[in-house]
Every structure is written in C-alpha cells, then in structure tokens.
Amino acid sequence: MTRSSPRRGPAAPPPAGRTAAAAKAAADPATDAAADPDAGPDDDDDAGDGNLDAATRPPGDDDADPRADGTARRPSKTRRKQDSHDLQALGEALAELPAARLDALPMPEILRDALRELPRIRSHEGRRRHAQYVGKLMRRADPAPLREAVAAARLGRAHDALALHRAEHWRAALLADDEALSRWAVEHPGSDLQQLRSLVRAARKDAAARPEDRSGRAYRELFRHLRAATQDPAATAPADEDPA
C-alpha cells in the first residue's frame, strides 16, 4: 500500500520585478552555478586572459609591455632583421673601397678576406649568398669606424664629381669666350695663365678642324689642366670670395 505524499499549497508568486529564475536562485544559492554554467566570476576570467596574452608575446615585440623590473627587452624580430640588413649593406659598401683603404680599417681578418672576395664573384646567386655571409661576419666588427670610412669615401667621390663638372663648365666657357679667361684669373689667382692660354688656343684649333670631334689631344689636355687647377687649393681664390 502506497502512501500519498502530503499536498502542498500553491507556491507564492515572485516579488514584483524579479523573474522566476532569479527567485529560484535566491531560494537555493547552491544550484545557481549548476543552473547557469556561464555565470563564473568575470573579473577572474578577464585577468587570466590578460596574463596569457602577455606570456605569449615575443620577447622582442615592440608592442609588449615593459618588464616590471625595468630591464631592457630583446630587440624585436623586425628590428633585428633591419640591423642585419644594414650590416650587410655596410659590408657591400666596404667591399667597394680601394684595397689600401680596406687594409687600414679595424676588422677581423676573416671579414677582410670576405670583403676582398665579394667583388670577384660574378654569379648573381653566388654574390647574394656571399653578401649574406659578409653581413654575418660584420657582427664581429665595430661598425662605427667602418661607417665613417664609407661616408668619407662617398664624400670624396662627390667632390670628384663636382670637380669634373666644374672642369667641363670652364672648358666650354674658355673655348667659347675670351672673357672667360679673365674670370678664371680672378677666381684662380694661383694658376698658370700662360699655359692655360696655350691650351685654349690648341683646343680651339682642334675644334675648328673637327667640330664634331670633342676628343682631340688638346681638348683632353685642357680638361685635365682645368680639373687639376680646380682641385688645387693654391690655385683657387680665397674661401670668402664668391665665384662669378
């Protein structure tokens, strides 16, 4: 014989403004987490996600937060790649220097030998691989004096190019106008005017005989004379005088 369970009265309605689920949770807090698995502590989850993100960042990432102890981070992968590229480019520039200048620079002998070998390689792929090898060897040397040597060499080439331009300008002017000799004398008081007049006359004769040929002997000698004079400080005017 089964017993009948005692009858319960009707459940009281939830208070105004509260849902049935909220009322149930208030009545039985132990079942709250089980009924709603997503109702975990939000603050703890957010903190855990932040810690995981910081731990998985590359040590050299520029966007990573600074270390708490104030120690410097490793350079980022992008920065290390750029530094490697810069050293390789510096090595390729050093390989273009004259042998005597290269021998005078402070660097390991293995690097010096590799730099001497680079210009001799004609194969594109072989040169590319050897340039990468030079870039790795460059890490063993102090780059500061090497950069200064390259900068000085480039400045010297720029001065040479300027001297060539000036010599070409003066040669054209002297061949076209007698007054150009007077201007030259003012700007280059230390030059040999008698020799210059002789060279101008000979170059004009060559130009009159062969107007289309600008490679005659007198034409070339005039150019060499003008170039040497523009590079010789003793033949130039004082620095405070402006050229005409």
PEMO-V499627 format. One record per pair of residues at least 12 apart in sequence whose ideal C-beta (glycine too) atoms are under 10 Angstrom apart, sorted by sequence separation. I is the first residue (numbers start at 1). GAP is how many residues later the second one is. D is the distance in Angstrom with one decimal. If there is no record, write none. Layout:
BEGIN
<<I;GAP;D> <I;GAP;D>>
END
This chain:
BEGIN
<<11;12;9.5> <14;12;9.2> <61;12;8.0> <64;12;8.5> <118;12;5.7> <181;12;7.2> <184;12;7.0> <206;12;4.8> <207;12;7.1> <14;13;9.9> <60;13;6.1> <61;13;9.3> <62;13;8.7> <63;13;8.6> <94;13;8.3> <99;13;9.9> <102;13;6.2> <103;13;9.3> <117;13;6.7> <118;13;6.6> <170;13;9.0> <203;13;7.3> <205;13;7.0> <206;13;5.5> <21;14;7.5> <25;14;9.2> <59;14;6.0> <60;14;4.1> <61;14;10.0> <62;14;4.7> <102;14;7.2> <170;14;6.5> <202;14;8.6> <203;14;9.2> <204;14;8.4> <206;14;9.6> <21;15;8.3> <58;15;9.5> <59;15;4.8> <60;15;5.0> <61;15;5.5> <62;15;9.6> <115;15;9.9> <118;15;9.0> <181;15;7.1> <202;15;8.2> <203;15;4.4> <204;15;9.5> <206;15;10.0> <57;16;9.9> <58;16;8.5> <59;16;9.4> <60;16;4.1> <61;16;7.9> <62;16;7.4> <91;16;9.8> <99;16;9.7> <114;16;7.1> <117;16;9.4> <118;16;6.1> <181;16;6.8> <184;16;9.7> <202;16;3.6> <203;16;4.9> <206;16;9.4> <59;17;8.8> <60;17;5.9> <61;17;9.1> <62;17;7.3> <94;17;8.7> <99;17;7.2> <114;17;9.5> <117;17;8.8> <170;17;9.2> <201;17;8.5> <202;17;8.6> <203;17;8.9> <58;18;7.1> <59;18;9.6> <60;18;8.5> <94;18;9.2> <97;18;8.3> <170;18;9.1> <200;18;8.9> <203;18;7.7> <204;18;9.5> <58;19;6.4> <60;19;7.0> <95;19;8.5> <96;19;9.3> <114;19;6.2> <115;19;6.4> <178;19;9.9> <181;19;7.1> <199;19;6.6> <202;19;7.5> <203;19;4.6> <60;20;6.9> <91;20;7.8> <95;20;4.6> <114;20;5.1> <180;20;8.8> <198;20;9.3> <199;20;9.3> <202;20;7.6> <203;20;8.8> <94;21;5.4> <95;21;7.7> <114;21;9.9> <201;21;9.9> <93;22;9.9> <95;22;8.5> <96;22;8.9> <111;22;9.9> <114;22;9.4> <115;22;8.6> <174;22;7.6> <178;22;8.9> <199;22;5.8> <200;22;6.5> <91;23;7.9> <92;23;8.9> <95;23;4.1> <96;23;7.3> <111;23;7.3> <114;23;5.6> <115;23;9.4> <174;23;9.3> <198;23;9.7> <199;23;4.4> <91;24;6.5> <94;24;8.9> <95;24;5.6> <113;24;9.3> <114;24;9.3> <198;24;9.6> <199;24;9.3> <95;25;9.7> <111;25;9.6> <112;25;9.4> <174;25;8.6> <175;25;6.7> <199;25;9.2> <200;25;9.6> <92;26;7.0> <95;26;10.0> <111;26;4.3> <170;26;9.6> <174;26;5.0> <195;26;10.0> <196;26;8.1> <199;26;5.6> <200;26;9.9> <91;27;7.6> <92;27;9.6> <110;27;6.2> <111;27;6.7> <198;27;9.8> <199;27;8.6> <111;28;9.5> <171;28;9.4> <175;28;5.9> <176;28;9.5> <108;29;7.2> <111;29;6.4> <112;29;9.4> <171;29;8.8> <174;29;8.0> <175;29;5.9> <196;29;6.6> <107;30;8.6> <108;30;9.8> <110;30;7.8> <111;30;5.8> <174;30;9.0> <195;30;7.0> <196;30;8.1> <107;31;8.5> <175;31;9.7> <176;31;9.8> <108;32;5.2> <171;32;7.5> <175;32;6.3> <107;33;7.9> <108;33;6.3> <192;33;8.4> <196;33;8.0> <107;34;4.4> <191;34;8.6> <195;34;9.9> <92;35;9.3> <95;35;9.5> <106;35;7.3> <107;35;8.2> <111;35;9.5> <191;35;9.1> <95;36;8.5> <105;36;8.6> <106;36;6.8> <107;36;9.8> <191;37;9.5> <192;37;8.4> <92;38;9.9> <106;38;9.9> <107;38;8.8> <188;38;9.3> <191;38;4.9> <91;39;9.8> <92;39;5.7> <95;39;7.3> <106;39;5.9> <107;39;6.9> <175;39;9.9> <190;39;8.4> <191;39;9.4> <91;40;6.9> <94;40;8.3> <105;40;6.6> <106;40;8.1> <91;41;9.5> <105;41;6.2> <188;41;5.7> <191;41;8.2> <89;42;8.9> <91;42;9.1> <92;42;7.1> <172;42;10.0> <184;42;8.6> <187;42;9.9> <188;42;7.7> <190;42;7.5> <88;43;5.8> <91;43;3.9> <92;43;8.5> <105;43;9.5> <106;43;9.7> <171;43;9.5> <187;43;9.4> <190;43;8.7> <191;43;9.0> <192;43;8.5> <88;44;6.5> <90;44;9.1> <91;44;5.7> <94;44;8.5> <102;44;9.9> <105;44;5.6> <175;44;8.5> <188;44;8.6> <190;44;4.7> <191;44;4.5> <88;45;9.3> <90;45;8.4> <91;45;9.3> <104;45;8.5> <105;45;9.8> <184;45;8.5> <189;45;9.5> <190;45;4.2> <191;45;8.6> <88;46;6.5> <89;46;8.1> <91;46;7.4> <92;46;10.0> <188;46;9.5> <189;46;7.9> <190;46;7.3> <87;47;8.5> <88;47;3.0> <91;47;4.9> <94;47;9.5> <102;47;8.6> <175;47;7.9> <188;47;4.9> <189;47;8.3> <190;47;8.8> <84;48;8.9> <87;48;5.0> <88;48;8.4> <90;48;6.3> <101;48;6.8> <171;48;7.7> <174;48;7.4> <187;48;9.4> <188;48;5.7> <189;48;6.2> <86;49;8.8> <87;49;8.3> <88;49;9.9> <89;49;9.6> <97;49;9.7> <101;49;10.0> <171;49;9.8> <187;49;7.0> <188;49;6.6> <189;49;8.9> <85;50;7.6> <87;50;8.9> <88;50;7.0> <91;50;9.2> <187;50;4.9> <84;51;5.9> <87;51;4.0> <90;51;9.4> <101;51;9.0> <171;51;5.6> <184;51;10.0> <186;51;7.0> <83;52;9.8> <84;52;8.0> <86;52;9.1> <87;52;6.5> <91;52;9.7> <94;52;6.0> <97;52;6.8> <101;52;7.1> <170;52;9.0> <171;52;5.4> <174;52;7.8> <185;52;9.9> <189;52;9.6> <90;53;6.2> <93;53;8.7> <94;53;9.4> <97;53;7.4> <170;53;9.0> <173;53;9.9> <84;54;8.9> <87;54;8.9> <93;54;8.8> <96;54;8.5> <171;54;9.2> <187;54;7.4> <84;55;8.3> <91;55;8.5> <94;55;7.2> <97;55;9.7> <98;55;8.4> <167;55;8.9> <168;55;7.2> <170;55;9.7> <171;55;5.7> <186;55;8.2> <187;55;9.3> <188;55;9.9> <83;56;9.0> <87;56;6.7> <90;56;6.1> <93;56;9.0> <94;56;6.3> <97;56;5.7> <167;56;5.6> <170;56;4.8> <171;56;9.2> <187;56;5.5> <86;57;8.4> <90;57;6.3> <93;57;4.6> <96;57;7.8> <167;57;8.2> <169;57;8.9> <170;57;9.1> <186;57;9.1> <187;57;6.6> <92;58;9.8> <93;58;9.4> <96;58;9.7> <167;58;8.6> <168;58;8.4> <186;58;6.9> <87;59;9.4> <90;59;9.8> <91;59;9.9> <94;59;9.1> <164;59;8.8> <167;59;4.2> <168;59;8.9> <170;59;8.5> <83;60;9.7> <90;60;6.6> <93;60;8.0> <166;60;7.6> <167;60;4.0> <170;60;7.4> <183;60;8.6> <184;60;9.3> <86;61;9.5> <89;61;9.6> <93;61;8.1> <96;61;9.9> <166;61;7.9> <167;61;8.6> <169;61;9.5> <183;61;4.9> <164;62;9.9> <167;62;8.3> <182;62;9.5> <163;63;9.2> <164;63;6.7> <166;63;9.4> <167;63;5.9> <163;64;5.7> <166;64;4.8> <167;64;9.0> <180;64;9.6> <163;65;9.0> <165;65;9.5> <166;65;9.1> <163;66;9.7> <164;66;9.2> <160;67;9.2> <163;67;5.2> <162;68;8.6> <163;68;5.2> <162;69;9.7> <160;71;8.5> <159;72;8.1> <166;77;9.1>>
END
